[in-house]
Amino acid sequence: MYEDEKFEKLHEQFEPMIYHIMKKLKIYKDKNEFYQIGCIALWEASLRFNEEKGEFKSYVYSYILGRMKAWLTKERKKQEKENRLMTVSPQEETSEDDFKHLLSDSNIESISSLLTSNQSKWLKAYCLKGKTPSEVAKDEGVSISAVKAWRRDAITKLKKHSIEDLLGIK
């Protein structure tokens, strides 16, 4: 119980600092979440503090500030990633099915030159015969995961080229 009472006093003493840091960082959304981050950071700082390295007040301030900034950075990166996913360009959203519909017998041979032998096997089996990875794996005597790797790598290679390049259109 002693540790709980000790932290309660520490919390009471440094609660204004938590709010000050939130104000400094212009936290206007998720205030309760940032308050909790501040409290957890205060607890962690109290456990990690080394008296020989300086004053606790300075240490806890920078510790709480650092935790909140790290959370803001994490959230910003998460938001940027979500925004990028929402604004994917047509070339980036090309899927396996798009390749299937764009390819004809005559185009597959020229496109196959961009791929390895195994990737080409997958492309032909999928586009010309409509085979699944498990069917290709059975035909080729390899694992399904191997065929999926061929597919993944083939699609990655083909995405690097425009449709015009792939089909030889000028």
Secondary structure, 3 states (H helix, E strand, C coil): CHHHHHHHHHHHHHHHHHHHHHHHCCCCCCHHHHHHHHHHHHHHHHHHCCHHHCCHHHHHHHHHHHHHHHHHHHHHHHHHHHHHHHCCCCCCCCCHHHHHHHCCHHHHHHHHCCCCHHHHHHHHHHHHHCCCHHHHHHHHCCCHHHHHHHHHHHHHHHHCCCHHHHHCCC
